[in-house]
Amino acid sequence: MSKKVLIGVTALTLTMNAFAIEYSLKDNMLKLNSYMIQMQAAFIEGDKDKAVRTANALNGEAKMLFGDEKLMAALLPKGKENKVRIAMMSSRTIDDNVIIINASMNTAHWETAQNAYLDIQKACMRCHTLIRD
Ligand code: HEC
């Protein structure tokens, strides 16, 4: 393979990787968003099972996406890679609050669970502020 072709192939592979990462980030964020909307509806409707179900689904999705620091560094926009540690803290907050939702719904402590939901929302926003500022 000539050098030019090799460079071309490398550039194409890198572009495709960047595209795949961007696509999967957007796709996963939209999923997270949809779980947040469903969870809010569950709290407003007073549907305990739905609240627990969506909280756990959200956590599964969040863990898959945020569980890997290297992946997260690659997903963050250019120049924001150094924010990965703070970003990881946001995702840990999500995990902690899902645990709170599970525990407090078992004992029907609605207010505690609802506050945990709001703390998750804050964690989403904290990370977005961090990467968009
Ligand atoms: C670790 C950091 C981080 C956390 C935590 C996080 N996000 Fe995001 N989110 C991003 C990045 C990076 C983008 C893409 C860049 C942008 O939109 O500024 C994004 C984009 C989005 C988008 C726009 C998707 C699009 O392109 O249409 C939505 C919706 C979204 N996030 C929802 C959420 C929700 C809901 C949560 C909490 C459950 C959350 N995010 C938590 C980093 C994060």
Residues whose N, C-alpha, C, O or C-beta is under 5 A from the ligand:
A	BS01	HEC	K26 M29 L30 L32 N33 M36 L75 L76 A87 M88 S90 S91 I120 A123 C124 C127 I131 R132
